[in-house]
């Protein structure tokens, strides 16, 4: 659960507050916009995975998630161009992102051990699963209008 919540927070940060309007518009017009958006997710994942970064395997997990994020978003835009309803593409996109996050977190939890951050003074930020859940919920509440638009949107 520890790794999953941090990677889920990286996804939520990258898909909502850090996906500015110009990045979203760029994503719809160019593969470079999708690459920028995926890079933002990767940076968030790195920052939220600090306790695991000393183990080389974590870097491979982050690279995998970055590539999966890129491919998923590219497929989402391709599907909407092919006539999929925006809301269906949005929910498919979210499901796949969360699926891969869970997949990597499960295997990461089996193979990785977080390093204590006690010497840095950051342990209260990284070690609190409750704090991670609260931040995720706050972001989802703040961006609920976008999420609800996808639920109601039939186009």
C-alpha positions in Angstrom: 0.0 0.0 0.0 2.9 2.3 0.8 4.3 2.4 -2.8 0.9 2.3 -4.4 -0.3 5.4 -2.6 2.8 7.4 -3.6 2.6 6.3 -7.2 -1.2 7.0 -7.3 -0.5 10.4 -5.9 2.1 11.0 -8.7 -0.6 10.0 -11.2 -3.3 12.2 -9.7 -0.9 15.2 -9.5 0.2 14.7 -13.1 -3.3 14.2 -14.5 -5.0 17.0 -12.7 -3.2 20.0 -11.0 0.0 19.7 -13.1 -1.8 19.2 -16.4 -2.3 22.8 -17.2 -4.6 23.9 -20.1 -1.7 24.5 -22.4 -0.4 21.0 -21.8 -3.8 19.5 -22.4 -4.1 21.4 -25.7 -0.6 20.4 -26.6 -1.5 16.7 -25.9 -4.4 16.9 -28.3 -2.3 18.3 -31.1 1.1 16.7 -30.8 2.9 13.6 -29.5 5.3 16.1 -27.8 2.4 17.2 -25.6 1.8 13.6 -24.5 5.6 13.3 -23.9 5.7 16.4 -21.8 2.7 15.2 -19.8 4.3 11.8 -19.3 7.5 13.5 -18.2 5.6 15.5 -15.6 4.2 12.2 -14.2 7.7 10.6 -14.2 9.1 13.6 -12.2 6.3 13.3 -9.7 6.9 9.5 -9.4 10.6 10.1 -8.8 9.9 12.7 -6.1 7.3 10.5 -4.4 9.5 7.4 -4.6 12.6 8.8 -2.9 12.7 6.0 -0.3 13.0 3.4 -3.1 15.4 5.2 -5.5 18.5 3.7 -4.1 17.4 0.4 -5.5 17.9 0.2 -9.3 14.7 -1.7 -9.8 12.6 1.3 -8.8 14.1 3.3 -11.7 12.9 0.6 -14.1 9.5 0.6 -12.6 9.3 4.4 -13.0 10.5 4.1 -16.6 7.9 1.4 -17.3 5.1 3.6 -15.8 6.3 6.6 -17.8 6.1 4.6 -21.0 2.8 3.1 -20.1 1.4 6.6 -19.2 2.6 7.8 -22.7 1.1 4.9 -24.6 -2.2 5.0 -22.6 -2.7 8.7 -23.3 -1.8 8.3 -27.0 -4.3 5.5 -27.3 -6.9 7.6 -25.5 -6.6 10.4 -28.0 -6.5 7.9 -30.9 -9.8 6.4 -29.6 -11.5 9.8 -29.4 -10.4 10.5 -32.9 -11.9 7.2 -34.0 -15.3 8.1 -32.5 -15.1 7.0 -28.9 -17.0 9.1 -26.5 -14.7 11.4 -24.5 -16.1 10.1 -21.2 -15.4 6.4 -22.1 -11.9 7.3 -23.2 -11.3 9.3 -20.0 -12.5 6.4 -17.8 -10.5 3.8 -19.8 -7.5 6.0 -19.5 -7.9 6.3 -15.7 -8.5 2.6 -15.2 -5.4 1.7 -17.2 -3.2 4.2 -15.3 -4.4 2.9 -12.0 -4.1 -0.8 -13.1 -0.4 -0.3 -14.1 0.2 1.6 -10.9 -1.2 -1.3 -8.9 0.7 -3.8 -10.9 4.0 -2.1 -10.4 3.2 -1.4 -6.8 2.4 -5.0 -6.1 5.7 -6.3 -7.6 7.6 -3.4 -6.1 6.3 -4.2 -2.7 7.6 -7.7 -3.1 11.0 -6.7 -4.4 11.8 -3.3 -2.8 12.2 -2.1 0.8 11.8 1.7 1.4 14.9 3.4 2.9 14.2 5.4 6.1 14.3 9.1 5.6 14.7 9.9 9.3 18.0 11.7 8.8 16.4 14.1 6.3 13.5 15.3 8.4 11.1 14.3 5.5 9.9 11.1 7.1 6.6 12.5 8.2 5.8 13.4 4.6 6.8 10.1 3.1 5.8 7.7 5.9 2.2 8.8 6.4 -0.2 6.8 4.2 -3.0 8.8 5.8 -1.4 12.0 4.5 -1.1 10.5 1.0 -4.8 9.5 1.0 -5.8 13.0 2.2 -3.8 14.7 -0.5 -5.3 12.4 -3.2 -8.8 13.1 -1.9 -8.3 16.9 -1.7 -7.0 16.9 -5.3 -10.0 14.8 -6.5 -12.4 17.1 -4.7 -10.7 20.2 -6.2 -10.9 18.7 -9.7 -14.3 17.1 -9.3 -15.8 19.4 -11.9 -13.5 17.9 -14.6 -14.3 14.4 -13.4 -18.0 14.9 -13.3 -18.0 16.5 -16.7 -16.5 13.2 -18.0 -19.3 11.3 -16.3 -22.1 13.5 -17.8 -20.4 14.1 -21.2 -21.8 12.0 -23.9 -19.6 13.2 -26.7 
